[in-house]
């Protein structure tokens, strides 16, 4: 039996996937009514926003917003891809840098070149993979990235994956003319689980798997802001309209090092809590009291914790009041467990 378990199920009629490590919930994906990240549109440029250097676009799913536009005029047709979740009442964030991503391969139409994940360090394996990449991408102007999951994969499966993504990319890139239209939908939770959770795992697909594996109990805990940390410390993770507020407390520990230990425990747990709760945007940490000389160790612990997290997070730094700020990409909707 593997230490990791992937459970594919449905909650309230919505496709759902969960990843557990040693029985502890590490990630959960729940489908929503919003356009999925990765969806590709043929969109129509609508109106520029000069102060923000962007352009509103028309798509079949409502307005989208494209940043850093140059030479784009209203009425122009372009291909864009959804990059994250839109806040309530705001336009979908999109990019013109399209990615066609699968379990082993990422095809990059606008970034030529053949690349292999730096996590694959074995030179012999890298030589084999570059030969597969050259063979499958011969004559193509598009780029290719082979993911770390290629390390232990079968060569023919990798080649098939490259062909599928290259064919899809060619079809989409060749369909750039016409009215606003959805060209490809982003991957749902079950496909994302297959694509991104590539470590060896036991996969459970029977209905009721969430109940049997204890996922529901852990999801219920995420409905509360209170988080129990090691050593009796606690933190509260509370979304507001403006930001995500995180309050760290020492609990019953009154020793001189209590604040520092609580903050280190919070640093290690914070990426998991943000990931599971689907929280992004501006994040402000109100830490337990600790000496300024301990800040460097806290920052190192926080940086190490987010390095292992797939979410895109910028560690901004300290405020004059002693708070610590982060900025996290909104790449999924806030957690709402369907009944």
C-alpha positions in Angstrom: 0.0 0.0 0.0 1.3 3.5 -0.9 1.7 6.2 1.6 -0.3 8.5 -0.7 -4.0 8.0 -1.5 -6.0 9.7 -4.2 -9.7 9.7 -3.9 -11.9 10.5 -6.9 -15.5 11.1 -5.9 -18.5 13.5 -6.3 -19.9 15.9 -3.7 -23.3 17.4 -4.3 -23.1 16.3 -7.9 -19.7 18.1 -8.4 -16.6 16.3 -9.5 -14.1 16.2 -6.6 -10.6 14.8 -6.0 -8.6 14.6 -2.8 -5.0 13.7 -2.0 -4.0 12.3 1.3 -0.6 11.5 2.7 -0.5 9.1 5.6 -4.3 9.7 6.0 -3.8 13.5 6.3 -5.6 15.6 3.7 -3.0 17.5 1.6 -5.0 18.8 -1.3 -8.6 18.9 -2.5 -10.1 20.0 -5.8 -13.9 20.7 -6.1 -15.5 21.7 -9.4 -17.4 24.9 -9.6 -19.7 26.8 -11.9 -16.9 29.2 -12.8 -14.8 28.8 -15.9 -12.0 26.4 -15.2 -8.4 27.5 -15.1 -6.8 26.5 -18.4 -9.9 27.3 -20.5 -8.9 28.8 -23.9 -11.1 31.4 -25.6 -11.2 33.0 -28.9 -11.9 36.5 -27.4 -12.6 39.9 -28.8 -10.8 43.0 -27.5 -13.4 45.3 -26.1 -12.0 48.4 -24.3 -8.6 49.5 -22.9 -8.0 50.5 -19.4 -5.1 52.9 -19.8 -4.4 53.5 -16.1 -3.9 49.7 -15.5 -2.2 49.0 -18.9 -4.8 46.4 -19.7 -7.7 45.5 -21.9 -11.2 44.2 -21.2 -12.1 41.3 -23.6 -15.4 39.7 -24.6 -15.7 35.9 -24.1 -18.7 33.6 -24.1 -18.4 33.4 -20.3 -18.4 37.1 -19.7 -15.7 39.8 -19.5 -12.1 39.0 -19.2 -9.1 41.2 -18.4 -5.7 41.0 -20.1 -2.8 42.8 -18.6 0.2 44.4 -20.3 -1.3 44.8 -23.8 0.6 46.5 -26.6 -0.7 47.2 -30.1 -4.1 45.7 -29.3 -7.1 47.6 -30.7 -10.8 47.2 -29.8 -12.5 44.6 -32.1 -9.3 42.6 -32.6 -9.6 38.8 -32.2 -7.1 36.9 -30.0 -6.5 33.7 -28.2 -6.3 33.8 -24.4 -6.2 31.3 -21.5 -7.8 31.6 -18.1 -5.0 31.8 -15.4 -7.0 32.0 -12.2 -10.3 32.5 -10.4 -12.1 35.9 -10.7 -13.2 37.7 -7.6 -16.9 38.3 -7.3 -18.0 41.0 -9.7 -14.6 41.1 -11.5 -13.4 40.0 -14.9 -11.7 36.7 -15.6 -7.8 37.0 -15.5 -6.4 35.7 -18.8 -3.1 35.6 -20.7 -2.0 35.3 -24.3 0.8 32.9 -23.3 -1.0 29.6 -23.9 0.1 26.4 -22.3 -1.1 22.9 -23.3 -0.4 20.9 -20.2 -0.7 17.1 -19.5 0.8 14.6 -17.2 4.2 14.4 -18.9 4.3 17.3 -21.3 3.7 21.0 -21.6 3.5 22.4 -25.2 4.4 26.1 -25.4 3.3 27.6 -28.8 4.9 31.0 -28.1 8.1 29.7 -26.4 10.2 27.5 -28.8 12.8 25.1 -27.5 12.9 21.7 -25.9 13.3 21.6 -22.1 13.4 19.0 -19.3 12.4 19.5 -15.7 15.4 20.3 -13.6 14.2 17.8 -11.0 15.3 15.1 -13.4 19.0 15.0 -12.7 20.0 11.6 -14.1 22.0 12.4 -17.3 21.2 9.1 -19.0 17.5 9.7 -18.4 17.7 13.2 -19.7 19.4 12.0 -22.9 16.6 9.5 -23.5 14.0 12.2 -22.9 15.6 14.7 -25.2 15.6 12.1 -28.0 11.9 11.5 -27.5 11.2 15.2 -27.5 13.2 15.7 -30.7 11.5 12.8 -32.4 8.0 13.9 -31.5 8.5 17.7 -32.1 10.5 17.4 -35.3 9.5 20.1 -37.7 7.4 22.0 -35.1 8.0 25.6 -34.2 6.3 25.1 -30.8 8.2 24.5 -27.6 8.0 21.6 -25.2 8.7 21.1 -21.5 8.9 17.5 -20.2 7.7 17.4 -16.6 9.4 15.7 -13.6 6.8 12.8 -13.9 8.7 11.6 -16.9 11.5 10.3 -14.7 9.8 6.9 -14.1 7.3 6.9 -16.9 7.2 4.5 -19.9 8.8 6.1 -23.0 5.9 5.2 -25.3 3.4 6.9 -22.8 5.5 10.1 -22.8 5.7 10.1 -26.6 1.9 9.6 -26.9 1.3 12.4 -24.4 3.6 14.8 -26.4 1.7 13.9 -29.6 -1.7 14.5 -28.0 -0.7 17.9 -26.6 1.1 19.0 -29.8 -2.0 18.0 -31.9 -4.3 19.9 -29.6 -2.0 23.0 -29.6 -1.9 23.0 -33.4 -5.6 22.7 -33.7 -6.3 25.5 -31.3 -3.6 27.8 -32.7 -5.0 27.3 -36.2 -8.5 28.4 -35.1 -7.8 32.0 -34.3 -10.4 33.6 -36.6 -14.1 34.1 -35.9 -16.4 35.2 -33.1 -15.8 34.8 -29.4 -15.9 31.1 -28.6 -14.6 28.5 -26.0 -12.0 26.5 -27.9 -10.9 24.1 -25.0 -12.2 23.8 -21.5 -9.8 23.6 -18.6 -9.3 20.3 -16.8 -11.7 19.2 -14.1 -10.7 17.8 -10.7 -10.3 14.2 -11.8 -8.2 15.1 -14.8 -6.1 17.5 -12.7 -5.5 14.7 -10.2 -4.2 12.5 -12.9 -2.2 15.3 -14.4 -0.5 16.8 -11.4 -0.5 14.2 -8.6 2.0 11.9 -10.2 3.6 10.4 -7.1 2.9 6.6 -6.6 -0.5 6.4 -4.9 -3.5 4.2 -4.2 -6.3 5.5 -6.3 -9.9 5.0 -5.0 -12.7 5.6 -7.4 -15.6 3.9 -5.7 -18.6 6.1 -4.7 -18.4 7.0 -1.0 -14.6 7.1 -1.0 -14.6 10.5 0.8 -16.5 9.1 3.7 -14.5 5.8 3.8 -11.2 7.6 3.8 -12.1 10.3 6.4 -12.0 13.1 3.9 -15.4 14.5 4.9 -14.3 14.9 8.5 -11.2 16.8 7.5 -13.2 19.0 5.1 -15.6 19.9 7.9 -12.7 21.2 10.0 -11.7 23.5 7.2 -15.1 25.2 7.5 -13.8 26.8 10.7 -11.0 29.5 11.0 -9.4 27.7 13.9 -6.3 25.6 13.2 -4.4 23.6 15.8 -0.6 23.7 15.6 2.1 21.7 17.2 3.1 22.5 20.8 -0.4 23.7 21.7 -0.2 26.8 19.5 -3.1 27.9 17.3 -3.8 30.1 14.3 -6.9 31.6 12.8 -7.3 31.9 9.0 -10.0 34.4 8.2 -10.9 35.8 4.8 -12.1 39.4 4.6 -13.1 41.5 1.6 -9.7 43.1 1.4 -7.3 40.3 2.5 -6.7 37.0 4.3 -6.0 37.6 8.0 -3.9 35.0 9.8 -3.6 35.3 13.6 -1.0 33.2 15.4 -1.3 32.5 19.2 1.0 30.6 21.6 -1.8 28.9 23.5 -0.9 27.7 27.0 2.8 27.9 26.5 4.3 30.8 28.5 8.0 30.1 28.0 10.2 32.8 26.5 10.5 30.9 23.2 6.8 30.2 22.9 6.1 32.9 20.3 9.0 31.8 18.1 7.9 28.2 18.2 4.3 29.1 17.4 5.4 31.2 14.4 7.6 28.4 13.1 4.7 25.9 13.4 2.4 28.4 11.6 5.0 28.8 8.8 5.1 25.1 8.2 1.3 24.7 8.2 0.3 27.9 6.3 0.7 26.6 2.7 -1.4 23.6 3.4 -4.2 25.7 4.9 -4.3 28.2 2.1 -4.2 25.4 -0.5 -7.0 23.4 1.1 -9.2 26.5 1.7 -8.6 27.8 -1.8 -7.4 31.2 -0.6 -5.4 33.7 -2.5 -4.8 37.4 -2.8 -3.2 39.6 -0.1 -2.4 37.7 3.1 -1.3 39.4 6.3 0.2 37.4 9.2 -0.3 38.7 12.7 2.4 36.6 14.4 3.0 35.7 18.0 5.5 37.9 19.8 9.1 37.0 19.0 12.5 38.8 19.0 13.7 40.5 15.8 16.7 38.2 15.8 14.4 35.3 15.2 12.8 36.8 12.1 15.4 35.3 9.7 14.7 31.8 10.9 11.0 32.3 10.5 11.5 33.6 7.0 13.6 30.6 6.1 10.9 28.2 7.4 8.2 30.1 5.5 10.3 30.1 2.3 11.0 26.3 2.6 7.3 25.6 3.2 6.1 27.5 0.2 8.9 26.1 -2.0 7.2 22.7 -1.7 3.8 24.1 -2.5 2.5 24.2 -6.1 0.7 27.5 -5.6 2.4 30.7 -6.9 3.2 32.8 -3.7 5.3 35.9 -3.3 6.8 36.5 0.2 6.6 40.3 0.4 8.1 41.0 3.8 7.6 42.8 7.1 5.4 45.8 7.7 6.3 48.7 10.1 3.8 47.2 12.6 5.6 43.8 12.6 3.1 41.9 10.4 4.3 39.7 7.6 2.7 40.0 4.2 2.4 37.6 1.2 0.7 37.7 -2.1 -0.8 34.4 -3.5 -2.2 33.7 -6.9 -6.0 32.9 -6.9 -5.7 29.7 -8.9 -8.8 28.0 -7.4 -12.1 29.0 -5.9 -12.5 29.4 -2.1 -13.5 26.1 -0.5 -17.3 25.5 -0.4 -18.2 21.9 0.4 -21.4 20.9 -1.5 -24.1 19.4 0.6 
